[in-house]
Amino acid sequence: MLKFDHVSKVYNGKTVVGDITMEFEKGEFIVLIGPSGCGKTTTLKMINRLVEPTSGSIFINGKNIKETNPVKLRRNIGYVIQQIGLFPHMTIQENITIVPKLLKWPLEKRKARAEELLELVHMTPDYLERYPYELSGGQQQRIGVLRALAADPPLILMDEPFGALDPITRETLQEEMKNLQKTLQKTIVFVTHDMDEALKLADKIVIMKDGRIVQIGSPDEILKNPANEFVEQFIGKERLFNAQEDLRTVKEIMNPNPVSSREDVTLSEAIQIMKKKRVDSLLIVDEEGRLKGFIDVEMIEEHRKKNLTVGEILHPEVFYLQEDALLRDTVRKILKRGYKYVPVVDEDHRLTGIVTRATLVDIVYDSIWGEDGPEAEGQTGR
């Protein structure tokens, strides 16, 4: 699908990317990572000829990209950047369908495609007529991703797309991006400086230093067999230690009976459910059981005198986990963020369970002391 053959880029006599050779299969999620100035963004931009290689060749589906008109090439490659770049004077539908419009798709087909894509990121069709300023930063970045997918390109390039977002929104979008890639089977080349992000998203990680490749491998391969001291330091001792820890999945430790409610339940009914179950928040799902968001006591109190349903006041931005996520990739991150609980969804975004903070704390204790607890090590806990 994607091949680099001895590719280099030289600026004013300085080699920015040096003699890169690598090859990836269709549908792989490839992450380029390394310190600032290592050449990862230059490598990415050479794929769509925003930067022309000084030497060597790049092939997409066996064809040298030099043989394709740059404009035509770019219209067949999705591109997402950190700054998002939505046009403020255009509606969300117009932003999403810029490339299909250039490709002369009819209006109805463009609208249908925009609606189809919004559903993939759990946004409703009414967003199509809104403008970027009416959306949150996370929602705007979702639209940036959908725009890259609009013309159904086989290859997507992403240059630190989530770097400017707050941690909770960033983690949510990472989950959605990985789920999208699994669903659509796109080949994605993703640049980041965040090793946790790389380990979470990648099928293959390319670690770069001074314009050259230091190591290529799956997350497990790199964690278990770092190529040299630079890779060890870049990964970090804690991640290397955690790599030897629990390989169980979230599904194996989740509670399969989360307290939830449908969108059409009234606020007074929601309060009764919460009182009966002795919880201060509710996860909200649609008719098919797909996770839509959450409400809590404070939100209900704010609207208690109004005749509303929970679907009308729910908060749509909720951090969740995929059933097949590895515990080692999630436990400490969740504890550091202070979540009381995290919902779990399947590949169709249906709510299937919940992981509580108490469960995760027990796992951390077991990983440190084992099942016998600190007393077995002579620690009295004073």
RAZIRA-V815502 format. One record per backbone hydrogen bond with DSSP energy under -1.0 kcal/mol. CO is the residue of the C=O (numbers start at 0). NH is the residue of the N-H. If there is no record, write none. Layout:
# RAZIRA-V815502
<<CO;NH> <CO;NH>>
This chain:
# RAZIRA-V815502
<<0;60> <1;23> <2;58> <3;21> <4;56> <6;19> <7;53> <7;54> <8;15> <8;16> <10;13> <13;10> <16;8> <19;6> <21;3> <23;1> <24;27> <27;187> <28;202> <28;203> <29;189> <30;205> <31;191> <32;207> <34;37> <37;210> <38;42> <39;43> <40;44> <41;45> <43;46> <44;49> <44;50> <54;7> <56;4> <57;64> <58;2> <59;62> <62;59> <63;66> <64;67> <68;72> <69;73> <70;74> <72;75> <73;76> <77;156> <79;158> <80;83> <82;84> <86;89> <90;94> <91;95> <92;96> <94;97> <96;100> <97;101> <98;102> <99;104> <100;103> <105;109> <106;110> <107;111> <108;112> <109;113> <110;114> <111;115> <112;116> <113;117> <114;118> <117;122> <118;121> <123;126> <124;127> <126;129> <127;92> <129;91> <130;133> <131;134> <135;139> <136;140> <137;141> <138;142> <139;143> <140;144> <141;145> <142;146> <143;147> <144;148> <145;149> <148;151> <153;186> <154;77> <155;188> <156;79> <157;190> <159;162> <161;164> <165;169> <166;170> <167;171> <168;172> <169;173> <170;174> <171;175> <172;176> <173;177> <174;178> <175;179> <176;180> <177;181> <178;182> <179;183> <180;184> <186;155> <187;29> <188;157> <189;31> <190;159> <193;197> <194;198> <195;199> <196;200> <197;201> <203;30> <204;216> <205;32> <206;213> <206;214> <208;211> <210;17> <211;208> <214;206> <216;204> <217;221> <218;222> <219;223> <220;224> <227;231> <228;232> <229;233> <230;234> <231;235> <235;239> <236;240> <237;241> <238;242> <240;243> <241;244> <247;326> <249;252> <249;253> <254;353> <258;282> <260;284> <261;264> <262;310> <264;309> <265;269> <266;270> <267;271> <268;272> <269;273> <270;274> <271;275> <272;276> <273;278> <279;296> <281;294> <282;260> <283;291> <283;292> <284;262> <285;288> <288;350> <289;285> <292;283> <293;314> <294;281> <295;299> <296;300> <297;301> <302;305> <305;307> <307;266> <308;311> <309;312> <309;313> <314;293> <315;317> <320;344> <321;324> <322;250> <324;249> <325;328> <326;329> <326;330> <329;333> <330;334> <331;335> <332;336> <333;338> <339;356> <341;354> <342;320> <343;351> <343;352> <344;322> <345;348> <348;290> <349;345> <352;343> <353;254> <354;341> <355;359> <356;360> <357;361> <358;362> <359;363> <360;364> <361;365> <362;366> <363;367> <364;368> <365;369> <369;372> <372;375> <373;376> <373;378> <374;377>>
